[in-house]
Amino acid sequence: MTDTAPSYSSVLLHRHGAVTAEALDEGVAAHYGDPVHEQRALARGRAVVDQSQRGVVTVSGPDRLSWLTTLSSQVLTGLTPGDSTETLFLSIQGRVEFAPHVLDDGQTTWLITEAREAAGLADWLTTMRFALRVEIEDVSDRWAVLAATRDLREVLPAETDPVLVWHDPWPDVGVGGHAYAVTKDHPGAARSWYEHLLPLASLETAVAGLEEQGYTLAGSWAAEALRIEAWRPRWGADTDEKTIPHELDWMRTAVHLAKGCYKGQETVARVHNLGHPPRRLTFLDLDGSQHTLPGPGATVELNGKVVGRVTAAQLHHEAGPIALAVLKRSVAPDAVLTVRDAVVQGSDDAAANGDTPNKDTPTDAPATEQWAAAQTVVVPPDAGSVVGRAQGLLRGPRGGGMRL
């Protein structure tokens, strides 16, 4: 896993009001001046998100699908042109190293990744080629991703062809998959998500053509809010160097439990059949009185003790401030939690206000903000240990999970 992303700046950042995103979305806009309005338009299917900072790796050759199947957590040998899936490449300990979105056009398998994944994934796949008929290439500098909540192929300008579309399978339980979230109506079912692959040189033309038809641009903040509300895991945001698939409910879409041997399979099978994941993903409703949001890595505390970390937080246009967090498995599902985040105050704040810092006043003094947080369980504490259990999902109340 690599922590460095290639330097990139989208051609759409010159748009009026564009504010550059940070972290995984660096290089594209966080918003264009009105993030809540942008989010509403995106949810209605009338906005598109520039995700041209994303990585794209291609695998071509007649052995590509069978070879990728042997290396990853998913069965890809039956993938037909137009199908969408996702897979995980794990360490020998079963920890998530790469998590690409996968589609195939009949000649090439396309792996859509985060920018920080692409180079490392391409390099690792190259080392695993051996004598097989496969060719691997990182084409991130030639292809862009344009995301939306609907398939745009019928409305994209003809001159942007070719266009390939990945349709997010989340939260449907795939063949060989297993759902850990105990819910009748998964909130992710209300979120359709399409990632359109088009030549990077066509990005501006594509967006201009959509704008002529009444579409608007939405920033990465809008996309993140919809993702968080859908409990959808994201590599590099909700993962760290210890993440195993079970902790994020990734078993439903990215793991085939009946496939043959692959790196990390022993851990996947052992935790699923005999144990429990040591941590669990939870959804948090945050106290909105602060008018602020915690950053990634903010601590989640119970009775003054750190029990987890916020992985992503955003303001949802209907639900208000929301977050995903990874907690210790031992945290009770009905526990009311506190989120704390360090805020650096001092010289920067004084400069922003036009004040001259007092030489006797310490600068960069840490302070904290805190939010009360109510859980909705995504991965239950007793997830796993399915041997001997009755099969099938327990049915929870209507409304998107156990809101406790």
N, C-alpha and C positions, 0 to 999 in steps of 0.2 A: 504494500500500500504506500502510495506516495502522497506527501502533504503539499507539494508544490503544483500550482496550476500554470499553464502557459499564459503569458501576458496577452490580454485581449480587451478591445474596446469596441462596442457595437456601433455601427453607423447610425443607429436610432437614438443614441445618447445626445445627439444635437437637437432633438425635439424639445420644444418649449416646455419648461417645467420639469424636465427629466432630472432625477436625483439618482446618482450611481449607487447600486447595491453593494453590499459587502459580503465577505466570506465566500460561500459556495457560488453565489450569484454575482460575484465581482465581474465587471465588464458589461453588464446590462443595467437597465433601470430598475430601481426599487419601486418607483412610482413616477407619474408624470404630473404631479401636483395635487391630485385628489384621490388618494388610495382607496377610500371607502366607495366612492362612486365607481372607480375602476373595477372594484371587486363585484359590485352589483351587476355591472355590465358583463363581466366574465361569467358570473353564475347564470345569467340569462342567455348565454351563448352569443353575445353581441360584442365581445372583445377578444383580443388575442394577446399572448404573452411572448415577448422576445426572449427566447432561451438559447440564443446563438452562442453563448459562452459554453454550452454543453460539449462534451467530448463525443466523438463518433469513431468507432473502430470497426473495420470490415474484415470478414473472414470469407475467402472464396476458395473454390476447389471442390471436387466431387466428394471428398471425405469430411467436409466441414461439419455437417450436422452430427454425424456419428462420433466424430472426434470431440466436439464440444460437449456432447452428452457424457462421454467418459470422464471429462474433466470437471463437470459442474453438477449442481444439485438437481437439475431438471432434465427431463427427457425431451430432447429436441429433434430426434430422428424423424418424427412424424410431422414436423412443422411444414406447412404448405404455404405458398405465396399468399400473403394477406393476413396470415395468422399472427397474433401478438402474444408474447409471454414474457416472463422474466426468469432469470436464473441467478444463482450465487456461486462464486468461486471461493472456497473456504481454505483455511489453513488446516494443517494436520490435526490441530486441536478443535476443529469445527468452527473457528471464528471467521466472521465475514470479512473477506479481503476485497472483493469486488462484487457489485450488484447491478449488472447491466440490464436494460430493457432490450428485448430481443425480437427481431422480425426478419423474415427471409423473403427474397424476391424470386427465388427459383435458381439463382446463380450465386448470390452473395448473401451471407448472413450479416445483418447490421446490428451492432451493439451500441446502444445509446447510453452514455455514462455521464457522470459528473466530470467537470473539467479536470479535477485532480485525480481521477481514476484512469483516464484514457491512456496516457503514456505508460504507466505501470502495467496496465492490463495488456497492452500491445506487446510490451517487452516480455512479460511473463509467458504469454501465449507463444511467442516466437521461440522461446527456449523449450517449449513442449512439443514442437512440430515433429521432431524425429524424421522418419522417412515418409510421413503421410503427405497426401496431395492436398495441401492447404497453403494459402497465402494470407498473411496478416498485414494490415496497414492501418495506421492511425491517420484518418482523413479529417480530423477536427478542423483543420484550417481551410477546408473546402466545402464543408456542409454545415448547415444551420438547422436549429430546431425552432419551430414556431408552434406554440401550444395553445389549445383552446378546449372548451368544454363540448365541442361538436366537431364532426369531421368536415373539414373545409375544402375538400378536393373539388366539389362542384362549383365553388365560388372563387377559388384562387385563379388569378389571371393565367391564361394558357401559356404565356411566355415563362412562367416559373417552373414548368415541367423540367425534369421528372420530379414527382412528389411521392414519397413513401409515407405511410401513416402507421404509427404504433398506437394501439388502443389499450389503455391500461386495464388489465384484467381484475384489478382490485375492486371489491373485496370478494369476488366469486372464488369458491374453493375449486381449484383445478383438479384434474385427474391425478390421483396419487397424493393430493394435498390433504391438510388437516387444519381445521379452524380451532383456535384457542379462545377467541372472544366468545363469551356466552351471551348471545343476543339474538333476538328474533329479527329485528330490523336494524341492520348494520348501517351506521350513518354514511359509510362510503358508498352505499348503493345509490345514494342521491347525487353522487358526483361522477359524471362522465369526464374522461380526460383523454385527449388525443395529442400526440406529439408528431408534428409534420416535419419530415426530413426534406429539405430542399437545398439546392446549391446556395452557398453563402452569397455569391454574387447576385442572386435573385431576391435576397431578403427585402431590400427597400422596395423593389417593384411589387413584390407580393403584398406587403403591408399597404402600399399606396392603393393598389387595386381593391383591397378589402375596405379601406377607408372610403373609397368612392361608393361602396355599397352600404355604408352606414356603420361599419365596424369601427371600434376604437382600440387604442392600445391600453393594456393593463400591465402594471409592473410585477416584479417578483413577489412583492408583499401580498398582492391579491392571490397569486397562485399558492403561496404558503398558507394563507388563511384557510383556503378551501382544502388543502392537503391535511392540515392539522385537524380540522373539523371532521375529516373522513378517517382519522387514525392511520393515515397512510405512511409507512416507514420510508425514510430517505437516507441513502448512503451519505456519510459524512456529516449529517445533521443528527440523526438519531442513533448512529453507530459510533463505537469507539474501538480500540484495539482488542477489547474483550467480548464484543457482541457475538452472540450465537443466534441463529434464526428464530428459535423458540421465543426469545425474550420480546420480540417485536410483532409476534403473530405472523411472521413471514412464511410460516409453514403452509399457509393456505394457498399462496400464489407462486412461490419460488422454489418449493422443495417437492420432489416426487419420492414418497417414502418406499416405493416398491422397486426403484431402479437399482441397477448394478452398482458395483463398487466405485467410489470416487473419493478424493481427498476430503477428509472431515466427516465421512459418512458414519464412522463408528460413534463419534460424539452425538451426531444428529439422532441416530437410532437409540443410543443408550439413554439420553435425556428424555426423548419422547416416550420410550417404552417403560423405563424403569425409574426415572428420576424426575426432577423439576428444574426448570431454568432458574439460575440463581438470582436473576433480576426480572422485572416485568414492566412493560410499557403501560402507562396510565394516561388518561386524558384529564386535564385540569380546567375547571372553571375558576377564573381568577377574580378577586375583588376588583371592581372597576373604579373604585373611588380614588385610586392613585393617579389615574389618567396617564399611566406609564406602563411599560412592559418589561419583564425581566429579560435579560440576555441569555443566550446559550451558555450553559454551565452554571447558571444560578443554582444555589443550593435549595433542596427541598428538605424541610426539617419537621420533625415530630417531637414535641416536648423538648425543644432545644437541641436535639440530636440530628445530625445530617443523615438522611435516609435515602437520598437520591439527588439527581440533577435534572434541571430543565434542559431539554434538547432543542426545543423550538417554541416560540410564542408569537402570537400575532393578534391583531384586533379583527374580529370577524364582524361582518356587516349586520348580522342578526344576533349572534350569540355573545358579542362583546369580546373582552379579552380572554383568550384561550391559550392553552399550551399542551405540549406533550412532555412527559417526563419519564425517565427510567428510574425505578425504585428498587430497593431491596425486596426480595420475595416475602420477607417476614412482616412487611408493613401491612397492617390490617386494612382491608378494603373500605371499611367505614371510618377510617381515621381522617379527621380534618387536619390538613397540612398547612404549613407556612412556607412560602417561597421568599428567599432573601437573595438580594443581588448587590454587589459592591458598586458604589458610584464614586468616581474620582472627582473630588472637588478641590478648588484652590485657584491656582494661577490661571488655568484655562477659563474657569467661570468668571473670574475677575476681568480678564481681557475681553470676554464676550460682552460684559456689561459696561465696558469702558472705564473700569476702575483700575487704580494702581495698587498692586498687592502691597500689603504692609510687610516690611522686612522681618517683623517680629511674629508674623502669622505663618505657621507651617503651610506650605503649598502641597498640592497633590495628597491631601489628607483623605484617607478612605472613609466613606460613609456608607450606609446601607439603606436600601428601600425594602419594604416587605409587603407581601400580598397574602391574604387568606386564600386557600385553594381547596376546592371540593373535588373529590375524585369521581370519575366514571371509570370503572375497571375495564381495561382492554384485555390484558393477559392476566387471568386469575392466579392467585398464589399456588393453587393446586394443579396448574397446567402441567401436562406430561403424565407419566405413569399410566399409560392407557392400557397396559396389559391387564386383563381381567375386568376392565370397566365395561359397562354397557356402552355400545357404540351409538353414535349420533350426538347431535348438539342438544344441550339443555336449552329450553326456551325461556327467555326472559321476558319482561314486560315490554310492550310496544313503546317505542320512543328512543331507540338507539342505545341499549345497553343498561347495565345496572347503575343507575344514577343514585349514588349513596350519599 
